[in-house]
């Protein structure tokens, strides 16, 4: 089929974004990238006090608004302690087990803006020294960062300017394949941000006027639960989060379709909006899967929990190995983009 929202530009935006470190709490550079992209399109934007970015496209009807969100913040870590041997003990930012990042290259950003590289390792790494290295618990106590500097003591590491509270980001390892796969950390949720940006560009290039004033929030605290629970206009009726579809045993979601969420850990999403999204997918012959994510919450559910009276939904590309070595396929990106494109032109649901 011929897609409206597809192509190499989405992949390039993903590549750009995943290579900008942006763990929750330190996503300013990624927000700046998005802000620059939108301003070059002539889209009105503003920063909120939390550091997120709100873009608004006026529509024919300004009495009812739509609100879409995707997030640029990612998993990461922070320096918890500088050990006596100069290595770093970490505390997690976001939800993941340590084994998902063991052996990963990382970057430490100091408060002064200087960066150092390192590797995340379990303390008992060498099998020539530690007989039970494979059985050692991957825990806050055992995981550490080996810094790529000549340091052997706490004092030498501190002399570099590294201190408790410095942010640690994980190298993305971005790769595309001839078979159409995109492999990288942080596809959650930079793949969705890239899709939204490309949709906005197409709307702008085609000179389209949306039926309703529509806001796009690029949030920066989703991984810690409160990225999209504010800055929602009183006129907002529908709130659609664009985030990953989680793949695994018992899940319907795959890497080749758009995932439409019926329920996650927060409870069911709006039934009428879910059916509306399915009807759009079928009308425009988009491949989709309806799914339930048992250990998941989104910016949309955060907004509802914050007390907003909204019709809320959640869709996104299917992402394999979420919060680890993630992968999706271009087909999933395209079907997700097309569904957003057609959704933005559809009628808002009646309560």
N, C-alpha and C positions, 0 to 999 in steps of 0.2 A: 504494500500500500504506500501511497505518497503522504508523508507527514508534513504538517505545517511547521511544527516546532521540532527541529532536528538539525543534525549537521555538526561540523567540526568546531563551530564556535562554542557550543556547550562544553565540549571536551576541553577546549583551550581555557575557558573560564574555570573549569574544575581544576585543571593543572595549575593555573595561577593561584587559586585560592588555597588548595591543599599545601602549597609550598610557602604559604604565609602562616607562621606559627600563631595560633589563636586559642590557647586553652581558656576555658571560662575564667573570667576575671582579668584577662589580658588579650582581648580580641580587637583592640583599637586599630591595628594595621589592616586587618581583614575588613573591618567596617570602612576604613578609608578607601580601600580598593573599590568596594561596592558604591560608595558615595561618589567617587570620581567617575565610575562607569555611568551612573545614572545622570549625573550632572552633564556629561557629554551628550546625553540624549535629550537634554532640556527638561528633565523630570525634577519637580520640586521635592526637596528632601529637607529633613531636619533631624538633629540628634536629640534623643531623650536623655534624661538625667542619668539613666543607667548605662548609657553609652551605645544603645541600639540606634538603628537608623530607620526613620519612617519616611516612605515615599508615597505621594498621593497623586492619583490621576483623576481629575474631575470627570464626572459622568453627566448624562442627560438629566438624571434624577438625583438631586442632592438631598432629598428627604430620607432616603434609605441608602446605607453604605454597605459595602463589602470590605472585608479585612482578611488579607492572606499573610502568612508568615512562614519564614524558613530561618534557620539559625546558622551563624558562622562560627560560633564557639564550639570547641571540641574537647574531648578528653585530654587530660594532661596530668601534671603533678607539680608539687611545690617542695622546695627544700625544707625538710623538717629538722634536720640536724646535720652538722658537719662532724664526721667521726674523727677519732684520734689519728687514723691513718690517712686523713685527707679526703676520703671518699664521702659521698652524700647519702644520707638516709632521706626517704621521700614520704610525702603524704599524697594520696590520690585526689585528683579533681575529676569528678564524675564517677560513674559506676562501671568498674571492670575488675577482673581478677588479675593479679600480678603476672601470672603466666602468659597473659595476652600481650605483654610488652617485654618479656624477658628476652635479652639478646638484641634489643632494638637500639639503634643509634638515637641520640637525643641532643637537645640544645638547651643550655642553661643561660637565661637572660638575667643579668644583674640589674639592680635598681638604677645604675648609671647608664644602662643601655648596652653595655658590653656583653658579648655572647661568647660562650665556650661550648665545645662539643664534648660528648662523652658516650658511654654505652651503659645501658641498664642491665645489670647482672645480679644473679643470686650470689651471696657472699661465698658459698661453697661451690664455686664453679669448676675448678680443676679436678678432673677425675683422677689425676696423678697424685693429688694431695688428699682429697676428701673421698673416702671409700663410698659413702652413701650420698653423693652429690645428687643423684637422681631422685632420692627419696626426701631430700630436705624440703621443708615447708616453704612455699613461696609466700612470704608474709612481709608486713611492714618492717619487721626486725631484720629479715634476711636479704631483702632486695636493696640494692645500692647503685649509685652511679660511679663508674670509673671515669674520672675526668681526663681529657687528653692534654694534660699539662704535667710538668715535673713537680708533683706534690706528693709528699709522704707524711704530712702532719696536718692537723687542724689549722695551725697558724699559717702554713704555706698556702692552703686553700683560701683562708680569709684574706691573705695578702693579695689575691687575685681580684678581690672585691665581691666574692661570692658570700652570701649570707642567708640566714634563715628567712624564708618567705620569697626567695627568688623562684620564678616560674621555670618549669621544665616542660619542653614540648617534644613530641615524638616525630621522628622523620617519617614522612608519608610513604616514600617508596613508590611514587606514581609510575604506572606502566599502562600502555595500551597495547592491544594485540590485534593482529590482522583479522582475527575472527570476531572482533567487535567488543571485546571485554575491556572494562576500565578497572584496574586494580590499584588500590591506594588506601591508606588510612584516611580517615576524616571525610569519606564520602557521606557519612552522617555528620553534618547535613549539607555539606558544601555542594554536593551534586544537586540538591533541591534549590539552593541559592542560585546556582548557575542556570537552572531551568527557568526560574522566575525572571532572572535578568534577560534571558533570551526571549521569553514571552513578551516582556515589556518592550524590548527593542523591535520586535515584529509589529506590535500594536502601533508603535511610534512611526515606523517606516511606512506602514500601510495607511497612516492618517486616520485610524479608527477611533471613534468615540464610543466609550463603553456606556451601557445603559444606566449604570449607577456609579457614583463616586466610589473609587476603590483605593484602599490603602494597602501598602505592602510594608510589613515590618520585618526588617532583617535583625533578628534578635541575637543577643550575645551572652545569655545566661540560661539557655534551655537545658544544658546538661546538668545544671544544678537546680532546675525546677521553677525558675521564675522569669524566664526571658520574655514571654509574651502576655503577661497578665496585667498590663497597664497600657496607657496611651491609646485606648480604644474609644472612638468617638461615640457620643450618645446615640447617633443615628445608625450605628452599626447593627445590622440584622444578622448577617451571616459571617462566620469566622471559619476560614479553612486553613488548617495547618498543612504545610507541605514538608513531609519528613520521610525518613526511610521506611520501607516495608521490610519487616524482619523475616528471615528465612531460617527454617530448621525443621526438625521432626514435628509432624502434626500441623505444619503451617501450609496454607495454600499458596502463599506468595512465592514467586520465582523471579529470576533475573531478566525476564523478557516481557513483562507486563507492568501495568500500573496497579499498585495495590490500593484497595479501598478498605479502610478500617471500619469494621462494625462495632468493635469493642476493644478496649485495652484495660490496663490495671485500674484506670479511673472509672470504668463503667462503659455503657453503650454510648456511641455517638448518635447524633440526631438521626432518627430513622428516615424521616422525610428527605433530608439532605443526602443521606447515603443512597436512597432509591433514585434521587434526582441524578446523582453522579453516575450511577449504573445505567440509567436511561440514556444519558449523554454518550457514555462509552459505547453502548449498543447502537445508538443512532449513527455515530460517526465511525463505527466498525473499529473501535480501539480494543486491544487485548487487555483484559483486566482480571483481577482476582479479588474476591472479598475475603477478608481475613480478620482474625482476632489475635492480638498481641498480649500475651499474659503478663509480661514483665516490662511494661512500657507506659509512658505518659508523654503528652505533647504540650506545646504551647497553647493549643486550643483547650485542652483539659485544664491547664493551669489558669486560663482566663475564666472558665466556668467556675472553677473552685474559688477564684477570687471574688465571685459574686456577680459577674456580668450576665445579663439576660440575653443569651445568644443562641442562634442555631449553629451548632459547631460540627465540623467534620475534619477528617484526616485522610490524606492520600500521599503517595510517594512512590519513587522507584524501588524495586526490590533489591535489597542489599544483602549479599551473603556474608556470613561471619561478622555480623555487626559488633562494633566495639573491639574489633581485632583486626585481622588482615582482610579488609573489606574488598568486595568485588561486585560490579554490576555490569550490565550489557547496554549498548547503545539503544537497543530496542526498547528497553524499559524507560530510558530517559526520554525517548521520543513519544511513547504512549502517554507518559505522565505529562509532558509538555503540551501535547495536543488536548488532553482532557482539561487542563487549566485554561487553555486558549478558548475552548468552546464554553466552559463553565462561565468565564468572565462575560460572555455575550448572552447568557441565558437570563431568564427571569428569576428574581429573588422569590423564595418560598413565602407563602402566607402562613402566619402563625396558626 
